Amino acid sequence: PRDAAAASFSVQSFYGIYDIAQKNYSVSGRDELAQRTMHKEEGGAVRVIGNAFNYGATASTRRGWYVDFAASDITGERSVSDPVLADGKIFFNSLLPGGSCADSSGRNYVLNALSGLSMAAASATAAGMTFAPLLLESRLAVGTGVDGGKSVGKRRRVILDFSDRKTGAGESLSPTVINDVRQPDGRLSWREIVNWQEVRGSAIK
C-alpha cells in the first residue's frame, strides 16, 4: 500500500483527550494538550516521558496529552489497531512497516491513561502487530498483612505476542510475554467498628 512506502512516511501520533459533558468544551489544537516524548533506552525499548500537568479548560491547564512516535517520519511507526483500556492504563500496539511482510516489526506500549506516561518500557516485537493487545490477567497474589489491616497483593497482567510463533503438526501455540505489568490490588485498608451490631440495628429499623 502507498502509505507503507518510505517516501510517504510522516509524523504519526497517539492522543489521549479528556472528554467531559460540558457545553462549549472542545480541543482546538495540540497547544491545549500536554506533550509527551518517547525516550529510547538500551536494547531498543522506548519509554514515554513528560512533565506533570493539571487538567482543566484554562490557559495554564491541559485537556489531555499527545505523543509523537519517535522518528516516525523515517521509520513509519504508527498505531493501526484499537487500544485496550484496563485499570486506568492504555495498552496499544504499533507497527513499523518493512520492505516486506517478513521485515515488519513493532512495539507494545503501556501508558497511564491520565498522565500519558509509561507504566513499563515499550518492548519491541519480532513482527508488526495489526491487532489490539492480548491481555492475560493472573490471580491475585495476596501479600502479608500489617498493622492497621492493610493487606496489599499484586495482580499481574501480561501482554502476549503471537505474531512470530510458528507451530508444526500436533504442536500448540506458545505465545511470548512482551510486557509484564503488576499493580497493588485487594484490601488496602479497613476500619474496626466496635459497636457494629448497634449501628446495624439502627440502620434496619
C-alpha positions as CSV (number, residue, x, y, z in Angstrom):
1,P,0.0,0.0,0.0
2,R,1.0,3.6,-0.7
3,D,1.1,4.7,3.0
4,A,3.6,1.8,3.8
5,A,6.2,3.2,1.3
6,A,9.0,5.1,3.0
7,A,8.5,8.1,0.6
8,S,5.1,8.7,2.1
9,F,6.0,8.4,5.8
10,S,5.0,11.4,8.0
11,V,5.0,12.1,11.8
12,Q,2.5,9.8,13.5
13,S,1.0,10.5,16.9
14,F,-1.2,9.0,19.7
15,Y,-3.6,11.2,21.6
16,G,-5.4,11.0,25.0
17,I,-8.2,13.5,25.2
18,Y,-10.0,14.3,28.4
19,D,-13.7,14.5,27.3
20,I,-16.3,16.0,29.6
21,A,-20.0,16.6,29.2
22,Q,-19.6,20.4,29.4
23,K,-21.2,22.9,26.9
24,N,-18.7,24.6,24.6
25,Y,-15.9,22.3,25.7
26,S,-13.6,21.3,22.8
27,V,-10.0,20.8,21.9
28,S,-8.9,23.2,19.1
29,G,-5.3,22.1,18.8
30,R,-2.2,20.5,20.3
31,D,-1.4,23.6,22.2
32,E,-4.2,22.7,24.6
33,L,-2.6,19.2,25.2
34,A,0.4,18.2,27.2
35,Q,3.3,17.0,25.1
36,R,4.9,13.6,25.9
37,T,8.2,12.4,24.4
38,M,9.5,9.0,23.5
39,H,12.9,8.2,25.0
40,K,14.9,5.3,23.6
41,E,16.5,3.0,26.2
42,E,19.1,0.3,25.8
43,G,18.0,-2.8,23.9
44,G,15.6,-0.9,21.7
45,A,12.9,-0.3,24.3
46,V,11.1,3.0,24.4
47,R,9.7,4.9,27.4
48,V,7.2,7.8,27.2
49,I,8.2,10.7,29.5
50,G,6.9,14.2,30.2
51,N,6.2,16.9,32.7
52,A,3.3,16.8,35.2
53,F,0.2,18.9,34.3
54,N,-3.3,19.7,35.6
55,Y,-6.5,19.1,33.7
56,G,-8.8,22.0,33.0
57,A,-10.0,24.4,30.4
58,T,-7.8,27.4,31.3
59,A,-4.6,28.6,29.7
60,S,-2.5,27.1,32.4
61,T,-4.1,23.7,32.3
62,R,-4.4,21.0,29.7
63,R,-7.3,19.0,28.1
64,G,-5.3,15.8,27.5
65,W,-1.9,14.7,26.1
66,Y,-0.3,13.6,23.0
67,V,2.9,11.8,22.0
68,D,4.7,11.6,18.6
69,F,6.2,8.3,17.7
70,A,10.0,8.7,17.7
71,A,11.3,9.4,14.2
72,S,8.1,8.1,12.7
73,D,8.6,10.2,9.6
74,I,11.6,8.0,8.9
75,T,10.6,4.6,10.4
76,G,6.9,4.8,9.6
77,E,5.9,3.7,13.1
78,R,2.2,4.1,13.7
79,S,-0.7,2.6,15.7
80,V,-3.2,0.9,13.4
81,S,-5.4,-1.1,15.9
82,D,-7.7,-0.2,18.7
83,P,-6.2,0.4,22.2
84,V,-7.3,-1.5,25.2
85,L,-8.2,0.3,28.5
86,A,-7.8,-1.6,31.7
87,D,-7.4,-0.3,35.3
88,G,-6.5,3.2,34.3
89,K,-3.9,2.0,31.8
90,I,-3.9,2.2,28.0
91,F,-2.4,-0.8,26.1
92,F,-1.7,-0.4,22.4
93,N,0.5,-1.9,19.7
94,S,2.4,-0.1,17.0
95,L,3.5,-1.2,13.5
96,L,6.9,-0.4,11.9
97,P,6.5,-1.2,8.2
98,G,9.3,-3.1,6.5
99,G,10.2,-3.7,2.9
100,S,8.2,-6.9,3.0
101,C,5.9,-8.6,5.5
102,A,8.8,-10.5,6.9
103,D,10.7,-7.3,7.7
104,S,8.0,-5.6,9.7
105,S,8.3,-5.1,13.4
106,G,6.5,-3.1,16.1
107,R,6.3,-2.2,19.8
108,N,3.8,-2.6,22.7
109,Y,3.0,0.4,24.8
110,V,1.5,0.6,28.3
111,L,0.7,4.2,29.4
112,N,-1.1,5.7,32.3
113,A,-4.4,6.9,30.8
114,L,-4.5,10.2,32.6
115,S,-0.8,11.2,32.5
116,G,0.2,9.6,29.2
117,L,3.4,8.4,30.8
118,S,4.9,4.9,30.5
119,M,3.9,2.3,33.1
120,A,6.5,0.0,31.5
121,A,9.1,0.3,28.8
122,A,7.7,-0.4,25.3
123,S,9.1,-3.7,24.2
124,A,10.0,-4.5,20.6
125,T,8.2,-7.4,18.8
126,A,9.5,-9.5,16.0
127,A,6.6,-8.7,13.8
128,G,4.3,-5.7,13.5
129,M,1.0,-6.3,15.3
130,T,-2.0,-5.1,13.4
131,F,-4.4,-6.2,16.1
132,A,-5.4,-5.0,19.6
133,P,-3.2,-6.1,22.6
134,L,-4.0,-9.5,24.1
135,L,-4.1,-9.2,27.9
136,L,-4.0,-12.0,30.3
137,E,-4.8,-11.4,34.0
138,S,-3.4,-13.6,36.7
139,R,-4.9,-14.5,40.1
140,L,-4.4,-12.1,42.9
141,A,-1.2,-12.9,44.9
142,V,-2.1,-11.7,48.4
143,G,0.7,-10.1,50.4
144,T,1.4,-10.2,54.1
145,G,-1.0,-8.2,56.4
146,V,0.4,-5.4,58.5
147,D,-0.8,-3.4,61.5
148,G,-4.0,-1.4,60.6
149,G,-5.4,-4.2,58.5
150,K,-3.5,-3.3,55.3
151,S,-3.0,-6.3,53.1
152,V,-1.7,-5.4,49.6
153,G,-1.5,-8.0,46.9
154,K,-0.2,-7.9,43.4
155,R,-2.2,-8.7,40.3
156,R,-0.2,-9.4,37.2
157,R,-1.2,-8.5,33.6
158,V,0.9,-9.8,30.8
159,I,0.6,-8.9,27.1
160,L,1.0,-11.8,24.7
161,D,2.6,-11.8,21.3
162,F,1.5,-14.5,18.8
163,S,3.0,-12.7,15.8
164,D,6.3,-14.6,15.5
165,R,5.2,-18.0,16.7
166,K,5.3,-21.0,14.3
167,T,3.9,-24.4,15.0
168,G,4.0,-27.7,13.3
169,A,1.6,-30.6,13.2
170,G,0.4,-31.6,16.7
171,E,2.1,-28.6,18.3
172,S,0.3,-25.9,20.4
173,L,0.8,-22.2,20.0
174,S,3.2,-20.8,22.7
175,P,3.0,-17.0,22.8
176,T,5.8,-14.7,24.0
177,V,5.2,-12.4,27.0
178,I,6.3,-9.0,25.7
179,N,5.2,-6.9,28.6
180,D,4.5,-7.6,32.3
181,V,2.6,-5.1,34.5
182,R,2.0,-5.6,38.2
183,Q,-0.1,-3.4,40.5
184,P,-1.4,-3.3,44.0
185,D,-4.8,-5.0,44.4
186,G,-7.0,-6.4,47.1
187,R,-7.9,-4.9,50.5
188,L,-5.8,-1.8,51.0
189,S,-7.2,-0.7,54.5
190,W,-10.0,-1.4,57.0
191,R,-11.7,0.3,59.9
192,E,-12.9,-1.6,63.0
193,I,-16.4,-0.7,64.1
194,V,-16.7,-1.8,67.8
195,N,-20.5,-1.2,68.1
196,W,-21.3,-2.6,64.6
197,Q,-24.4,-4.5,66.0
198,E,-25.8,-1.3,67.4
199,V,-25.1,0.5,64.1
200,R,-26.7,-2.3,62.1
201,G,-29.8,-2.4,64.3
202,S,-30.3,1.3,63.9
203,A,-30.0,1.1,60.1
204,I,-32.6,-1.6,59.7
205,K,-35.3,-0.1,62.0
